[in-house]
Amino acid sequence: MPRPSPGRPPDAALDAAILQATLALLAETGYERLSVEAVARRAGTAKTSVYRRWPTKEALVLAALRAYLDRPASAGSRRAGGSLRADLL
């Protein structure tokens, strides 16, 4: 029987909120001005919650972009014929 890991179970809704906040701020401020503190504020969580999941800003942005690119394209989605850069802008 597997032993439960200590601590809280992963929160998929919080992960999604953090990644969404990252994409929004990336579009608004650009990579250089993006901060983990601002992402945490926008997502409504503590910056330690962000760092617990992604140890660096680079890892966070990469995860957000991967999540964006991996999401299914819905009918009429701009992503189907657009570009990531245009969507972020």
N, CA, C and O atoms as CSV, one atom per row, in Angstrom:
chain,resi,resn,atom,element,x,y,z
A,1,MET,N,N,0.852,-1.182,0.000
A,1,MET,CA,C,0.000,0.000,0.000
A,1,MET,C,C,0.897,1.244,0.000
A,1,MET,O,O,1.765,1.375,0.863
A,2,PRO,N,N,0.694,2.169,-0.967
A,2,PRO,CA,C,1.531,3.374,-1.022
A,2,PRO,C,C,1.254,4.275,0.173
A,2,PRO,O,O,0.116,4.424,0.617
A,3,ARG,N,N,2.314,4.862,0.671
A,3,ARG,CA,C,2.199,5.789,1.794
A,3,ARG,C,C,1.867,7.178,1.260
A,3,ARG,O,O,2.446,7.620,0.267
A,4,PRO,N,N,0.941,7.863,1.915
A,4,PRO,CA,C,0.639,9.230,1.472
A,4,PRO,C,C,1.835,10.135,1.739
A,4,PRO,O,O,2.537,9.995,2.741
A,5,SER,N,N,2.044,11.055,0.827
A,5,SER,CA,C,3.150,11.994,1.009
A,5,SER,C,C,2.739,13.058,2.028
A,5,SER,O,O,1.559,13.387,2.149
A,6,PRO,N,N,3.713,13.589,2.754
A,6,PRO,CA,C,3.383,14.617,3.735
A,6,PRO,C,C,2.965,15.920,3.053
A,6,PRO,O,O,3.352,16.187,1.916
A,7,GLY,N,N,2.196,16.702,3.738
A,7,GLY,CA,C,1.783,17.996,3.197
A,7,GLY,C,C,0.475,17.915,2.449
A,7,GLY,O,O,-0.180,16.874,2.390
A,8,ARG,N,N,0.120,19.041,1.886
A,8,ARG,CA,C,-1.134,19.135,1.139
A,8,ARG,C,C,-1.037,18.434,-0.203
A,8,ARG,O,O,0.040,18.368,-0.796
A,9,PRO,N,N,-2.166,17.908,-0.688
A,9,PRO,CA,C,-2.147,17.346,-2.042
A,9,PRO,C,C,-2.025,18.472,-3.066
A,9,PRO,O,O,-2.371,19.613,-2.763
A,10,PRO,N,N,-1.542,18.174,-4.266
A,10,PRO,CA,C,-1.429,19.215,-5.300
A,10,PRO,C,C,-2.788,19.842,-5.603
A,10,PRO,O,O,-3.816,19.166,-5.575
A,11,ASP,N,N,-2.779,21.119,-5.887
A,11,ASP,CA,C,-4.007,21.858,-6.191
A,11,ASP,C,C,-3.964,22.290,-7.658
A,11,ASP,O,O,-3.311,23.272,-8.008
A,12,ALA,N,N,-4.663,21.548,-8.498
A,12,ALA,CA,C,-4.648,21.825,-9.939
A,12,ALA,C,C,-5.217,23.207,-10.257
A,12,ALA,O,O,-4.763,23.867,-11.192
A,13,ALA,N,N,-6.211,23.644,-9.481
A,13,ALA,CA,C,-6.806,24.962,-9.732
A,13,ALA,C,C,-5.791,26.069,-9.449
A,13,ALA,O,O,-5.735,27.059,-10.178
A,14,LEU,N,N,-4.994,25.909,-8.401
A,14,LEU,CA,C,-3.973,26.915,-8.096
A,14,LEU,C,C,-2.881,26.894,-9.157
A,14,LEU,O,O,-2.412,27.948,-9.588
A,15,ASP,N,N,-2.477,25.705,-9.579
A,15,ASP,CA,C,-1.479,25.606,-10.655
A,15,ASP,C,C,-1.963,26.359,-11.890
A,15,ASP,O,O,-1.211,27.127,-12.490
A,16,ALA,N,N,-3.222,26.135,-12.266
A,16,ALA,CA,C,-3.786,26.794,-13.449
A,16,ALA,C,C,-3.833,28.304,-13.269
A,16,ALA,O,O,-3.537,29.048,-14.204
A,17,ALA,N,N,-4.203,28.765,-12.078
A,17,ALA,CA,C,-4.267,30.210,-11.816
A,17,ALA,C,C,-2.881,30.839,-11.925
A,17,ALA,O,O,-2.734,31.933,-12.470
A,18,ILE,N,N,-1.876,30.157,-11.413
A,18,ILE,CA,C,-0.501,30.670,-11.477
A,18,ILE,C,C,-0.029,30.732,-12.927
A,18,ILE,O,O,0.561,31.730,-13.342
A,19,LEU,N,N,-0.280,29.684,-13.696
A,19,LEU,CA,C,0.160,29.664,-15.096
A,19,LEU,C,C,-0.577,30.717,-15.921
A,19,LEU,O,O,0.016,31.361,-16.787
A,20,GLN,N,N,-1.871,30.889,-15.649
A,20,GLN,CA,C,-2.643,31.917,-16.356
A,20,GLN,C,C,-2.131,33.316,-16.007
A,20,GLN,O,O,-2.000,34.171,-16.883
A,21,ALA,N,N,-1.846,33.542,-14.737
A,21,ALA,CA,C,-1.304,34.837,-14.316
A,21,ALA,C,C,0.050,35.092,-14.970
A,21,ALA,O,O,0.361,36.218,-15.358
A,22,THR,N,N,0.843,34.043,-15.087
A,22,THR,CA,C,2.162,34.172,-15.728
A,22,THR,C,C,2.018,34.607,-17.179
A,22,THR,O,O,2.709,35.522,-17.627
A,23,LEU,N,N,1.122,33.956,-17.913
A,23,LEU,CA,C,0.923,34.328,-19.319
A,23,LEU,C,C,0.413,35.761,-19.457
A,23,LEU,O,O,0.867,36.504,-20.327
A,24,ALA,N,N,-0.524,36.145,-18.605
A,24,ALA,CA,C,-1.081,37.500,-18.677
A,24,ALA,C,C,0.003,38.540,-18.406
A,24,ALA,O,O,0.118,39.529,-19.129
A,25,LEU,N,N,0.792,38.311,-17.365
A,25,LEU,CA,C,1.846,39.274,-17.040
A,25,LEU,C,C,2.966,39.268,-18.074
A,25,LEU,O,O,3.561,40.309,-18.351
A,26,LEU,N,N,3.251,38.117,-18.638
A,26,LEU,CA,C,4.252,38.040,-19.695
A,26,LEU,C,C,3.833,38.905,-20.877
A,26,LEU,O,O,4.655,39.603,-21.469
A,27,ALA,N,N,2.545,38.854,-21.214
A,27,ALA,CA,C,2.028,39.666,-22.317
A,27,ALA,C,C,2.053,41.151,-21.965
A,27,ALA,O,O,2.330,41.990,-22.822
A,28,GLU,N,N,1.764,41.475,-20.712
A,28,GLU,CA,C,1.707,42.880,-20.294
A,28,GLU,C,C,3.078,43.511,-20.094
A,28,GLU,O,O,3.289,44.666,-20.464
A,29,THR,N,N,4.015,42.759,-19.509
A,29,THR,CA,C,5.283,43.363,-19.092
A,29,THR,C,C,6.495,42.875,-19.852
A,29,THR,O,O,7.530,43.541,-19.863
A,30,GLY,N,N,6.380,41.712,-20.493
A,30,GLY,CA,C,7.546,41.111,-21.125
A,30,GLY,C,C,8.319,40.284,-20.117
A,30,GLY,O,O,8.104,40.391,-18.910
A,31,TYR,N,N,9.218,39.463,-20.623
A,31,TYR,CA,C,9.959,38.531,-19.772
A,31,TYR,C,C,10.838,39.244,-18.747
A,31,TYR,O,O,10.838,38.885,-17.570
A,32,GLU,N,N,11.566,40.224,-19.180
A,32,GLU,CA,C,12.529,40.894,-18.293
A,32,GLU,C,C,11.855,41.518,-17.070
A,32,GLU,O,O,12.401,41.462,-15.968
A,33,ARG,N,N,10.688,42.106,-17.254
A,33,ARG,CA,C,10.012,42.794,-16.145
A,33,ARG,C,C,9.067,41.886,-15.365
A,33,ARG,O,O,8.533,42.295,-14.334
A,34,LEU,N,N,8.853,40.668,-15.837
A,34,LEU,CA,C,7.994,39.721,-15.134
A,34,LEU,C,C,8.669,39.303,-13.831
A,34,LEU,O,O,9.863,39.006,-13.817
A,35,SER,N,N,7.906,39.280,-12.734
A,35,SER,CA,C,8.460,38.825,-11.463
A,35,SER,C,C,7.554,37.773,-10.851
A,35,SER,O,O,6.338,37.787,-11.044
A,36,VAL,N,N,8.164,36.862,-10.110
A,36,VAL,CA,C,7.394,35.821,-9.433
A,36,VAL,C,C,6.453,36.455,-8.412
A,36,VAL,O,O,5.340,35.971,-8.207
A,37,GLU,N,N,6.893,37.529,-7.777
A,37,GLU,CA,C,6.055,38.224,-6.811
A,37,GLU,C,C,4.773,38.752,-7.462
A,37,GLU,O,O,3.690,38.642,-6.887
A,38,ALA,N,N,4.899,39.319,-8.651
A,38,ALA,CA,C,3.728,39.836,-9.368
A,38,ALA,C,C,2.810,38.701,-9.806
A,38,ALA,O,O,1.587,38.833,-9.760
A,39,VAL,N,N,3.396,37.592,-10.227
A,39,VAL,CA,C,2.594,36.430,-10.611
A,39,VAL,C,C,1.796,35.936,-9.410
A,39,VAL,O,O,0.601,35.662,-9.527
A,40,ALA,N,N,2.444,35.824,-8.270
A,40,ALA,CA,C,1.768,35.356,-7.055
A,40,ALA,C,C,0.618,36.288,-6.680
A,40,ALA,O,O,-0.475,35.831,-6.344
A,41,ARG,N,N,0.869,37.585,-6.739
A,41,ARG,CA,C,-0.192,38.564,-6.426
A,41,ARG,C,C,-1.378,38.387,-7.364
A,41,ARG,O,O,-2.526,38.351,-6.922
A,42,ARG,N,N,-1.101,38.277,-8.654
A,42,ARG,CA,C,-2.169,38.140,-9.655
A,42,ARG,C,C,-2.938,36.836,-9.461
A,42,ARG,O,O,-4.151,36.791,-9.669
A,43,ALA,N,N,-2.235,35.775,-9.062
A,43,ALA,CA,C,-2.877,34.469,-8.869
A,43,ALA,C,C,-3.559,34.354,-7.506
A,43,ALA,O,O,-4.291,33.397,-7.256
A,44,GLY,N,N,-3.321,35.325,-6.627
A,44,GLY,CA,C,-3.942,35.297,-5.305
A,44,GLY,C,C,-3.322,34.287,-4.359
A,44,GLY,O,O,-4.019,33.646,-3.572
A,45,THR,N,N,-2.014,34.152,-4.442
A,45,THR,CA,C,-1.314,33.204,-3.577
A,45,THR,C,C,-0.003,33.810,-3.107
A,45,THR,O,O,0.354,34.924,-3.491
A,46,ALA,N,N,0.705,33.068,-2.278
A,46,ALA,CA,C,2.015,33.520,-1.794
A,46,ALA,C,C,3.098,33.127,-2.790
A,46,ALA,O,O,2.970,32.132,-3.504
A,47,LYS,N,N,4.164,33.919,-2.831
A,47,LYS,CA,C,5.234,33.593,-3.778
A,47,LYS,C,C,5.900,32.262,-3.429
A,47,LYS,O,O,6.459,31.607,-4.308
A,48,THR,N,N,5.848,31.851,-2.151
A,48,THR,CA,C,6.398,30.543,-1.793
A,48,THR,C,C,5.626,29.415,-2.473
A,48,THR,O,O,6.200,28.374,-2.792
A,49,SER,N,N,4.334,29.616,-2.693
A,49,SER,CA,C,3.534,28.606,-3.398
A,49,SER,C,C,3.984,28.474,-4.843
A,49,SER,O,O,3.950,27.383,-5.412
A,50,VAL,N,N,4.404,29.576,-5.433
A,50,VAL,CA,C,4.904,29.541,-6.817
A,50,VAL,C,C,6.268,28.857,-6.841
A,50,VAL,O,O,6.505,27.961,-7.652
A,51,TYR,N,N,7.169,29.286,-5.943
A,51,TYR,CA,C,8.520,28.712,-5.920
A,51,TYR,C,C,8.517,27.231,-5.558
A,51,TYR,O,O,9.415,26.499,-5.974
A,52,ARG,N,N,7.530,26.776,-4.795
A,52,ARG,CA,C,7.429,25.361,-4.441
A,52,ARG,C,C,7.177,24.521,-5.696
A,52,ARG,O,O,7.616,23.375,-5.786
A,53,ARG,N,N,6.473,25.100,-6.652
A,53,ARG,CA,C,6.130,24.380,-7.880
A,53,ARG,C,C,7.184,24.573,-8.973
A,53,ARG,O,O,7.543,23.630,-9.678
A,54,TRP,N,N,7.669,25.801,-9.100
A,54,TRP,CA,C,8.656,26.151,-10.127
A,54,TRP,C,C,9.762,26.950,-9.451
A,54,TRP,O,O,9.525,28.078,-9.019
A,55,PRO,N,N,10.957,26.395,-9.350
A,55,PRO,CA,C,12.023,27.016,-8.561
A,55,PRO,C,C,12.620,28.299,-9.142
A,55,PRO,O,O,13.287,29.049,-8.429
A,56,THR,N,N,12.385,28.555,-10.433
A,56,THR,CA,C,12.939,29.760,-11.053
A,56,THR,C,C,11.896,30.412,-11.952
A,56,THR,O,O,10.912,29.786,-12.347
A,57,LYS,N,N,12.131,31.674,-12.264
A,57,LYS,CA,C,11.254,32.379,-13.197
A,57,LYS,C,C,11.269,31.689,-14.557
A,57,LYS,O,O,10.235,31.581,-15.216
A,58,GLU,N,N,12.428,31.231,-14.967
A,58,GLU,CA,C,12.552,30.558,-16.249
A,58,GLU,C,C,11.679,29.301,-16.295
A,58,GLU,O,O,10.986,29.062,-17.283
A,59,ALA,N,N,11.714,28.503,-15.233
A,59,ALA,CA,C,10.908,27.276,-15.169
A,59,ALA,C,C,9.419,27.609,-15.182
A,59,ALA,O,O,8.628,26.904,-15.809
A,60,LEU,N,N,9.040,28.673,-14.499
A,60,LEU,CA,C,7.641,29.094,-14.452
A,60,LEU,C,C,7.144,29.513,-15.834
A,60,LEU,O,O,6.078,29.077,-16.268
A,61,VAL,N,N,7.896,30.341,-16.514
A,61,VAL,CA,C,7.497,30.811,-17.846
A,61,VAL,C,C,7.448,29.649,-18.830
A,61,VAL,O,O,6.529,29.562,-19.644
A,62,LEU,N,N,8.412,28.775,-18.761
A,62,LEU,CA,C,8.416,27.614,-19.646
A,62,LEU,C,C,7.182,26.735,-19.397
A,62,LEU,O,O,6.556,26.266,-20.347
A,63,ALA,N,N,6.837,26.514,-18.142
A,63,ALA,CA,C,5.651,25.714,-17.812
A,63,ALA,C,C,4.378,26.391,-18.321
A,63,ALA,O,O,3.476,25.721,-18.825
A,64,ALA,N,N,4.304,27.709,-18.188
A,64,ALA,CA,C,3.121,28.441,-18.653
A,64,ALA,C,C,2.993,28.346,-20.173
A,64,ALA,O,O,1.897,28.147,-20.697
A,65,LEU,N,N,4.100,28.486,-20.866
A,65,LEU,CA,C,4.058,28.383,-22.329
A,65,LEU,C,C,3.723,26.972,-22.779
A,65,LEU,O,O,2.979,26.788,-23.742
A,66,ARG,N,N,4.265,25.971,-22.090
A,66,ARG,CA,C,3.930,24.578,-22.426
A,66,ARG,C,C,2.446,24.303,-22.210
A,66,ARG,O,O,1.795,23.672,-23.042
A,67,ALA,N,N,1.918,24.783,-21.082
A,67,ALA,CA,C,0.497,24.578,-20.788
A,67,ALA,C,C,-0.362,25.251,-21.854
A,67,ALA,O,O,-1.376,24.701,-22.284
A,68,TYR,N,N,0.049,26.437,-22.274
A,68,TYR,CA,C,-0.679,27.161,-23.316
A,68,TYR,C,C,-0.659,26.376,-24.626
A,68,TYR,O,O,-1.692,26.220,-25.278
A,69,LEU,N,N,0.497,25.893,-25.000
A,69,LEU,CA,C,0.630,25.185,-26.274
A,69,LEU,C,C,0.000,23.800,-26.237
A,69,LEU,O,O,-0.409,23.283,-27.277
A,70,ASP,N,N,-0.085,23.197,-25.070
A,70,ASP,CA,C,-0.659,21.849,-24.944
A,70,ASP,C,C,-2.175,21.844,-24.835
A,70,ASP,O,O,-2.802,20.794,-24.973
A,71,ARG,N,N,-2.769,23.005,-24.588
A,71,ARG,CA,C,-4.228,23.003,-24.428
A,71,ARG,C,C,-4.882,22.715,-25.776
A,71,ARG,O,O,-4.371,23.105,-26.826
A,72,PRO,N,N,-6.020,22.025,-25.728
A,72,PRO,CA,C,-6.689,21.714,-26.997
A,72,PRO,C,C,-7.221,22.978,-27.655
A,72,PRO,O,O,-7.749,23.867,-26.986
A,73,ALA,N,N,-7.077,23.045,-28.950
A,73,ALA,CA,C,-7.601,24.188,-29.704
A,73,ALA,C,C,-9.090,23.971,-29.908
A,73,ALA,O,O,-9.501,22.967,-30.489
A,74,SER,N,N,-9.900,24.911,-29.432
A,74,SER,CA,C,-11.346,24.793,-29.607
A,74,SER,C,C,-11.752,25.363,-30.956
A,74,SER,O,O,-10.981,26.078,-31.597
A,75,ALA,N,N,-12.950,25.048,-31.375
A,75,ALA,CA,C,-13.455,25.568,-32.644
A,75,ALA,C,C,-13.478,27.082,-32.594
A,75,ALA,O,O,-13.982,27.669,-31.637
A,76,GLY,N,N,-12.948,27.704,-33.599
A,76,GLY,CA,C,-12.931,29.158,-33.649
A,76,GLY,C,C,-11.811,29.775,-32.831
A,76,GLY,O,O,-11.759,30.994,-32.668
A,77,SER,N,N,-10.926,28.955,-32.322
A,77,SER,CA,C,-9.830,29.469,-31.507
A,77,SER,C,C,-8.853,30.248,-32.376
A,77,SER,O,O,-8.551,29.856,-33.503
A,78,ARG,N,N,-8.363,31.363,-31.828
A,78,ARG,CA,C,-7.356,32.133,-32.557
A,78,ARG,C,C,-6.082,31.326,-32.700
A,78,ARG,O,O,-5.320,31.522,-33.647
A,79,ARG,N,N,-5.849,30.416,-31.761
A,79,ARG,CA,C,-4.633,29.633,-31.770
A,79,ARG,C,C,-4.539,28.731,-32.999
A,79,ARG,O,O,-3.443,28.413,-33.460
A,80,ALA,N,N,-5.673,28.329,-33.517
A,80,ALA,CA,C,-5.668,27.413,-34.654
A,80,ALA,C,C,-4.919,27.996,-35.851
A,80,ALA,O,O,-4.273,27.250,-36.587
A,81,GLY,N,N,-4.990,29.288,-36.058
A,81,GLY,CA,C,-4.300,29.861,-37.201
A,81,GLY,C,C,-3.410,31.026,-36.832
A,81,GLY,O,O,-2.749,31.611,-37.690
A,82,GLY,N,N,-3.392,31.366,-35.538
A,82,GLY,CA,C,-2.621,32.518,-35.079
A,82,GLY,C,C,-1.237,32.116,-34.609
A,82,GLY,O,O,-0.726,31.047,-34.942
A,83,SER,N,N,-0.657,32.992,-33.835
A,83,SER,CA,C,0.663,32.712,-33.301
A,83,SER,C,C,0.672,32.977,-31.802
A,83,SER,O,O,-0.154,33.736,-31.293
A,84,LEU,N,N,1.603,32.353,-31.101
A,84,LEU,CA,C,1.737,32.564,-29.659
A,84,LEU,C,C,2.020,34.023,-29.368
A,84,LEU,O,O,1.446,34.597,-28.442
A,85,ARG,N,N,2.893,34.623,-30.146
A,85,ARG,CA,C,3.246,36.032,-29.926
A,85,ARG,C,C,2.014,36.925,-30.048
A,85,ARG,O,O,1.802,37.810,-29.220
A,86,ALA,N,N,1.206,36.695,-31.078
A,86,ALA,CA,C,0.001,37.500,-31.275
A,86,ALA,C,C,-0.978,37.273,-30.134
A,86,ALA,O,O,-1.602,38.225,-29.666
A,87,ASP,N,N,-1.125,36.037,-29.678
A,87,ASP,CA,C,-2.031,35.760,-28.569
A,87,ASP,C,C,-1.564,36.439,-27.287
A,87,ASP,O,O,-2.377,36.961,-26.524
A,88,LEU,N,N,-0.251,36.431,-27.052
A,88,LEU,CA,C,0.270,37.068,-25.835
A,88,LEU,C,C,0.108,38.581,-25.890
A,88,LEU,O,O,-0.181,39.228,-24.883
A,89,LEU,N,N,0.300,39.134,-27.091
A,89,LEU,CA,C,0.141,40.585,-27.220
A,89,LEU,C,C,-1.322,40.952,-27.106
A,89,LEU,O,O,-1.672,42.130,-27.188
